[in-house]
Amino acid sequence: MEGPSEIDPKLLEILVCPLTKGPLRYDREAQELVSEEAGLAYPIRDGIPIMLVDEARPLRDDEKPAKRLPSP
């Protein structure tokens, strides 16, 4: 059985979240592109990112980044 397929690093540089237009983080193990700003994880199927909001799953609370308090 093959391991997770790799995604082209150049593709990762140009892809953004379709909802927020913010950056995405590649989760190699889960084969997802994560938008922390939108709280969504977009699946990668057969090496192809599925950049549809309807196909994304919401991040669980333990996957969301800790919110920082504003500096005084």
Backbone bond lengths (Angstrom), bond angles and torsions (degrees), N, CA, C in turn:
res aa  C-N    CA-C-N  psi(-1)  N-CA   C-N-CA  omega(-1)  CA-C   N-CA-C  phi
1 M - - - 1.464 - - 1.522 109.23 -
2 E 1.330 115.84 136.58 1.453 120.48 -178.82 1.519 111.03 -79.74
3 G 1.347 115.62 154.63 1.457 120.74 175.70 1.519 109.00 -79.76
4 P 1.319 116.69 -175.25 1.461 120.25 179.62 1.527 110.50 -61.31
5 S 1.315 116.94 141.35 1.460 119.95 178.01 1.528 108.90 -75.23
6 E 1.309 114.26 148.25 1.461 120.18 179.49 1.528 109.31 -87.68
7 I 1.310 114.73 152.49 1.461 120.57 176.41 1.525 107.36 -109.41
8 D 1.298 116.67 142.95 1.461 122.58 -177.49 1.531 110.06 -61.56
9 P 1.338 117.27 123.78 1.475 120.20 -179.50 1.534 112.64 -57.76
10 K 1.320 117.99 -32.99 1.472 120.04 179.23 1.528 110.58 -67.37
11 L 1.321 116.69 -34.16 1.457 120.56 176.65 1.531 109.92 -65.76
12 L 1.328 116.38 -41.12 1.466 120.61 178.88 1.524 111.84 -61.04
13 E 1.320 116.61 -32.75 1.466 120.44 -178.95 1.523 112.09 -67.18
14 I 1.343 117.45 -31.13 1.465 119.15 -174.94 1.524 113.91 -99.89
15 L 1.336 117.78 -17.38 1.463 119.95 -179.95 1.527 111.14 -74.63
16 V 1.316 115.63 140.23 1.462 122.11 174.55 1.523 107.88 -133.72
17 C 1.296 115.93 164.52 1.467 121.00 176.59 1.529 108.35 -64.60
18 P 1.337 118.10 127.61 1.462 119.49 179.97 1.533 113.33 -67.27
19 L 1.317 117.05 -20.12 1.462 120.96 -179.04 1.526 111.80 -84.95
20 T 1.339 116.41 -48.90 1.466 120.62 -174.45 1.522 113.89 -104.49
21 K 1.320 116.95 -14.04 1.478 123.78 -173.44 1.524 110.96 64.23
22 G 1.342 116.31 17.52 1.455 122.07 179.05 1.523 112.22 -88.84
23 P 1.318 117.19 174.63 1.468 122.24 -177.70 1.526 111.90 -69.65
24 L 1.334 114.13 158.06 1.465 122.02 177.66 1.515 109.43 -119.29
25 R 1.322 115.63 147.17 1.467 122.09 175.80 1.524 107.65 -110.44
26 Y 1.325 115.96 131.37 1.458 121.40 -179.45 1.525 109.72 -84.54
27 D 1.323 116.55 120.11 1.461 122.41 174.82 1.524 106.66 -102.90
28 R 1.328 115.80 97.15 1.466 122.04 -174.49 1.524 111.08 -61.74
29 E 1.313 117.25 -43.99 1.462 121.43 -176.33 1.530 111.92 -63.48
30 A 1.326 116.75 -44.35 1.466 121.25 -178.31 1.529 112.32 -85.41
31 Q 1.356 116.40 -10.15 1.469 121.43 -175.97 1.527 110.56 54.84
32 E 1.351 113.41 57.43 1.458 121.15 179.79 1.522 110.09 -141.30
33 L 1.319 115.47 154.29 1.458 122.29 168.82 1.520 106.36 -106.51
34 V 1.316 116.42 121.79 1.459 122.00 -171.37 1.524 110.62 -104.33
35 S 1.327 114.86 127.13 1.460 121.84 172.04 1.524 106.97 -104.44
36 E 1.322 115.90 102.16 1.467 119.43 -179.25 1.519 110.65 -68.54
37 E 1.321 116.87 -31.90 1.466 121.21 -179.99 1.531 111.18 -65.17
38 A 1.344 116.68 -41.89 1.468 121.01 -179.98 1.523 112.02 -87.12
39 G 1.341 116.95 -16.17 1.463 119.85 -177.01 1.519 112.19 71.48
40 L 1.361 115.99 32.77 1.455 121.07 -177.91 1.527 111.03 -128.18
41 A 1.336 115.26 152.94 1.464 122.18 175.10 1.519 107.81 -123.72
42 Y 1.328 115.63 119.24 1.454 122.19 -179.81 1.531 109.33 -91.40
43 P 1.331 118.11 130.39 1.462 120.13 -177.28 1.530 112.37 -74.10
44 I 1.331 114.62 153.70 1.458 121.48 171.37 1.523 105.34 -115.78
45 R 1.332 116.39 118.96 1.466 121.04 -178.48 1.523 109.27 -117.51
46 D 1.324 115.76 123.01 1.473 121.34 -179.05 1.523 111.27 53.74
47 G 1.338 116.13 38.50 1.457 121.28 177.69 1.520 114.39 79.97
48 I 1.335 117.66 4.66 1.465 121.58 -177.84 1.527 109.52 -112.49
49 P 1.352 117.51 119.30 1.464 119.92 176.88 1.528 110.25 -68.05
50 I 1.316 116.60 131.48 1.461 122.12 177.10 1.530 106.90 -98.89
51 M 1.326 114.81 96.83 1.459 120.86 -171.42 1.530 111.73 -94.37
52 L 1.311 116.04 50.68 1.459 122.38 177.67 1.519 108.92 -114.10
53 V 1.314 116.97 127.68 1.461 121.51 -179.41 1.531 110.17 -56.99
54 D 1.332 116.84 -37.77 1.471 120.71 -179.78 1.531 112.94 -65.49
55 E 1.331 117.54 -22.84 1.462 121.70 -179.96 1.538 112.18 -93.42
56 A 1.326 116.87 -13.05 1.468 121.05 -177.86 1.521 110.02 -76.77
57 R 1.331 114.87 152.63 1.462 119.04 175.71 1.529 108.43 -107.79
58 P 1.327 116.39 146.36 1.473 119.19 176.50 1.531 110.13 -68.64
59 L 1.315 116.08 142.76 1.467 120.48 175.87 1.524 109.66 -70.88
60 R 1.319 115.34 142.71 1.469 120.39 173.04 1.529 107.83 -73.72
61 D 1.322 116.01 160.06 1.470 120.42 -179.61 1.522 112.17 -56.06
62 D 1.347 117.21 -37.40 1.465 119.63 -178.19 1.533 112.18 -75.68
63 E 1.332 118.55 -8.11 1.461 122.21 177.42 1.529 112.24 -96.53
64 K 1.307 116.49 -16.22 1.461 120.68 -177.89 1.526 109.70 -78.24
65 P 1.347 116.39 144.27 1.463 118.45 178.46 1.521 110.55 -68.06
66 A 1.316 114.97 149.93 1.473 119.54 177.78 1.520 108.69 -66.09
67 K 1.315 115.88 136.65 1.459 119.60 178.87 1.516 109.42 -76.89
68 R 1.312 115.10 134.14 1.463 120.06 178.88 1.519 109.33 -91.02
69 L 1.299 114.44 141.72 1.462 119.76 176.05 1.517 108.69 -78.47
70 P 1.329 117.98 142.84 1.474 119.09 178.36 1.524 111.17 -64.44
71 S 1.318 115.82 145.43 1.463 119.29 178.19 1.517 109.88 -75.21
72 P 1.313 116.15 145.37 1.476 119.31 -179.66 1.499 111.99 -71.10
